[in-house]
Amino acid sequence: MTNFHRTQLAGAQQGTQNGLLSSVIQRLNPRLHHLQVATMQSKTGPANAAHFSFVPGPGKHVLRYGSSFILVDRQREKAFDMQTGTPFETITMTTLYSQRNVFEQIFAEAHNMHQQMQEGKTVIYNAMGPEWQPFGDPKRKRPLDSVILERGVKEKIVQDVQAFIAARTWYLDRGIPYRRGYLLYGPPGTGKSSFIQALAGHLDFNIAILNVSQRGLTDDRLSHLLGKVPPRTIVLLEDVDVAFANRRKAEADGYSGATVTFSGLLNALDGVASGEERIVFLTTNFVDRLDEALIRPGRVDMTVRLGDATEYQIEQLWDRFYAEFDPEGTGRKRFLAKVTQLRLTNSVSTAALQGLFLYNKDDPEGAISMVEGLTAGHSRHDEKRVELPGHVDVR
Ligand SMILES: Nc1ncnc2c1ncn2[C@@H]1O[C@H](COP(=O)(O)OP(=O)(O)OP(=O)(O)O)[C@@H](O)[C@H]1O
């Protein structure tokens, strides 16, 4: 007899293991008693629409897989996943020694099922203690063209990242750490997070997000987390300026406080190295607070300013919302004339414009008549330019 033991943090384990066990459970065709109904709710259909499937419930079952019989023991733990409320489980599968190859097949099949479920999706990881864990269900990929940046900016970043991904052997042959850092800076609501999400989808990567200002995130934890990012995952470190306000040195006992320090952030970035490509995006609303040590090539190789909406972005955003109502573009011209007259170009965020267009979803005239409302919140940001040799600064 042979046993196959596997423990699952139900719905919360990292990487491809997440949900893998539920695929195994789905795959095992129940032939005996103790069935459990698994309910899956459709994300797009009406709230009360749901699918049901019968899976072996907790307890022991003898199941047949092909010509093999397997004893499956599904046991719930006392602890449960804090995000979903699902109890952790241990599943023990036992079969005849001569049939042991069957486990490989089951897991391969379950793995395929699991991958199919994730196709076209982006997994978002959050830091939970010392681990990266998927946050909620994988998200539908955000299309790149849904994020509107100044002309050519998106293309420059995408090209750079793709060239980096294609240059693996080049880096490894020369003994250069295979990593690339990007800093996106600019006022809030200009598409920094949205762009990174869309880029991840475009490259078929997942995202591991960490807010540097998060309480309880120490230098050690940051360094540990960056050292064990799941494969094919972009790291997004938000609000990195916070570390620069915190230049405190570690105490004599090595403790450097409950937040990330400046040197802790630099060390963590320097330590990021693996045979896998490592792509790290940093974001900040306050580029002036950053130190040049951060944007030294190797830590950050490209900086990109995402500013308030330019004329080009306003036009593009207008067309995304109103192309069908305004095929000739006359409404767009009037909207832009009003925006220019109110001196709003380069001083309202794309998020604010999106808010106005959403409010007037089917009504371009409504949007034109409400432009004045945008002036209340508008602000002008004059940031210093990031100038450093060997460094790409896209503005
Ligand atoms: N350039 C843009 N193109 C398309 N949508 C945008 C753009 N900028 C902002 N939005 C929309 O505005 C909202 C907020 O955007 P997002 O979170 O990406 O901004 P951010 O720059 O990351 O902000 P913060 O600096 O506050 O984190 C999202 O709903 C996003 O879809």
The ligand as an SDF file (V2000), in Angstrom:
LIG
                    3D

 31 33  0  0  0  0  0  0  0  0999 V2000
   -4.5130   56.4900  -17.3030 N   0  0  0  0  0  0  0  0  0  0  0  0
   -5.6450   55.8550  -16.9960 C   0  0  0  0  0  0  0  0  0  0  0  0
   -6.2990   55.1290  -17.9240 N   0  0  0  0  0  0  0  0  0  0  0  0
   -7.4370   54.4730  -17.6060 C   0  0  0  0  0  0  0  0  0  0  0  0
   -8.0060   54.4970  -16.3760 N   0  0  0  0  0  0  0  0  0  0  0  0
   -7.3940   55.2000  -15.4210 C   0  0  0  0  0  0  0  0  0  0  0  0
   -6.1820   55.9070  -15.6830 C   0  0  0  0  0  0  0  0  0  0  0  0
   -5.8140   56.5300  -14.5470 N   0  0  0  0  0  0  0  0  0  0  0  0
   -6.7130   56.2160  -13.6150 C   0  0  0  0  0  0  0  0  0  0  0  0
   -7.6730   55.4160  -14.1360 N   0  0  0  0  0  0  0  0  0  0  0  0
   -8.8070   54.8500  -13.3870 C   0  0  0  0  0  0  0  0  0  0  0  0
   -8.8500   55.5090  -12.1270 O   0  0  0  0  0  0  0  0  0  0  0  0
   -8.9040   54.5950  -11.0400 C   0  0  0  0  0  0  0  0  0  0  0  0
   -7.6780   54.7400  -10.1460 C   0  0  0  0  0  0  0  0  0  0  0  0
   -6.5130   54.4480  -10.9260 O   0  0  0  0  0  0  0  0  0  0  0  0
   -5.1850   53.8060  -10.3360 P   0  0  0  0  0  0  0  0  0  0  0  0
   -5.4730   53.1350   -9.0440 O   0  0  0  0  0  0  0  0  0  0  0  0
   -4.5330   53.0210  -11.4070 O   0  0  0  0  0  0  0  0  0  0  0  0
   -4.3440   55.1100  -10.0320 O   0  0  0  0  0  0  0  0  0  0  0  0
   -2.9320   55.2470   -9.3120 P   0  0  0  0  0  0  0  0  0  0  0  0
   -2.1370   56.1890  -10.1540 O   0  0  0  0  0  0  0  0  0  0  0  0
   -2.3610   53.9130   -9.0650 O   0  0  0  0  0  0  0  0  0  0  0  0
   -3.3520   55.9530   -7.9590 O   0  0  0  0  0  0  0  0  0  0  0  0
   -2.5570   55.9900   -6.5530 P   0  0  0  0  0  0  0  0  0  0  0  0
   -1.2950   56.7400   -6.7800 O   0  0  0  0  0  0  0  0  0  0  0  0
   -3.5070   56.7030   -5.6660 O   0  0  0  0  0  0  0  0  0  0  0  0
   -2.3340   54.5520   -6.1590 O   0  0  0  0  0  0  0  0  0  0  0  0
   -9.0360   53.2200  -11.6790 C   0  0  0  0  0  0  0  0  0  0  0  0
  -10.4200   52.9100  -11.6860 O   0  0  0  0  0  0  0  0  0  0  0  0
   -8.5590   53.3740  -13.1010 C   0  0  0  0  0  0  0  0  0  0  0  0
   -9.2920   52.5490  -13.9640 O   0  0  0  0  0  0  0  0  0  0  0  0
  1  2  1  0
  2  3  1  0
  2  7  2  0
  3  4  2  0
  4  5  1  0
  5  6  2  0
  6  7  1  0
  6 10  1  0
  7  8  1  0
  8  9  2  0
  9 10  1  0
 10 11  1  0
 11 12  1  0
 11 30  1  0
 12 13  1  0
 13 14  1  0
 13 28  1  0
 14 15  1  0
 15 16  1  0
 16 17  2  0
 16 18  1  0
 16 19  1  0
 19 20  1  0
 20 21  2  0
 20 22  1  0
 20 23  1  0
 23 24  1  0
 24 25  2  0
 24 26  1  0
 24 27  1  0
 28 29  1  0
 28 30  1  0
 30 31  1  0
M  END
$$$$
